[in-house]
Amino acid sequence: MTDELSSRRLLIDDDSLALYRRSLAEQWGDGVPLIAPTESRVRELLSGSPLAADAVICKVAPRFGVATVEKIAVNAAMAGCDPAAFPLVIAAVEAMGAPEFNLFGLTTTTSSVFPMVIVNGPTRSRLEIDMASGCMGGAAGRGSMTIGRSVALCLRNIGGQSIDVTSKSVFGQPARTGLCFAEWEEASPWPSLAQQRGFSMDDEVVTVHGGTGTLPLADINNDDALDLLYLIAKSIAYPLTNKFLESTAANGQTVLAVNPAWADRFAAVFPDMPDLQSYLFEHAWQPIEVWPEASRRVLEAKGRVDATGRVWLNDRPDQIVVVVCGGRGNLHAVALPSWAESELQSRAAFRSG
Amino acid sequence: MIEILDPTVSFDEGDQAPTFSLTGGVSGKVVGLRLDHAWRSYHLVVDEWQALLEADGAKVRVVWPGERVGAEGERTRADLAEWSRLVDCGVVGLGN
């Protein structure tokens, strides 16, 4: 442990535009204006974590830079992260370092996939992590906007992820400047995502998901819970999802964000989450006839077609991960489709004192 | 002027194998081909590459990695580590 911060010092004009220009010129920015990561700001962030500045959290793919707490803090400072939210950023970086998250593949692929951050626990509101209307963009809570961005900047500056250099992503996606939202636990009829994954309600938990985008789902024609869930299951099993590119259905999760009104409606039929997941699983498939002949041959060769001609999205019900969030405007859900080569990871955050 | 902290890190190039120099050719070398079931282009080129390399005197060691995560993930990582140990140089991607 050391009190000294080891990062190289850079001198810039005391002008926000000068910082912005330099970040663009030296390619350590994300194209959006930044907060100057001064030593005092970085130290303020470090005070929120019980870990020493030189503690190593993990190596970050694709170039396997060493993620010390200090270096994470410098990037979080640039993102405007609240010191109280900093432990969540550390937890997210730690979660991404798990081998089963497959961060190297995720950061280098041609896919648009990017780590999406879901937060559970008692500090969600205080940290302004959006969970109600506009929680996936537009609500503008400081926690949501800066935690996700901190993680994205860490991938860029510690991991070395750079479009057309290490990343071959053809399109990318808006979430590549950061996507973070919370589960609206108080509005959920089921145990929280964190509880489902073995944590307590008092834990501050970050879950990272390799999501290929936000897939909007809407219905105004039908109020029946089973009908809606059937349609949701068919919609998330869309023919060109990455899940159908792999030789197994066993890997990856689809996160399904359900608004509180729909959650209540679904819970009236399925008060237990595993039963809801089983129902979705049972309908998340497509008949092989959906695909043209050339595609059918490949799916058959990969062993993805069962004896009845069905191509299943998943091998298990727990691969559909349901979280409750969004406004009370009803009618809508959002799926965060899986990249299929990355497993959801959750980590608890730890605070000073 | 203000002083800020550098957000970037120095990448540990020591974790990476040195680029294989083709000086002297591949004769007598073990050349690895790391392929991928997901990319049909590998299926198109692997036989050609293998024949050309063998014609130049190389011994070719092909590996088809399995799934990166899940039940197969650990085995895949072990297979790739072993393959890396056994080859003198390797083709690990198509640069697509």
Interface residues (C-beta under 8 A of the other chain):
Chain A: L5 S7 R8 R9 L10 L11 I12 D13 D14 L19 W28 A36 P37 T38 E39 V42 R63 F64 G65 V66 E70 K71 V74 N75 A77 M78 P99 E100 F101 N102 G105 T110 L153 N157 I158 G160 K168 L245 E246 S247 T248 A250 N251 G252 K302 E341 S342 E343
Chain B: M1 I2 E3 I4 L5 D6 P7 T8 V9 S10 F11 D12 D15 H37 A38 E67 R68 V69 G70 A71 E72 G73 E74 R77 N96
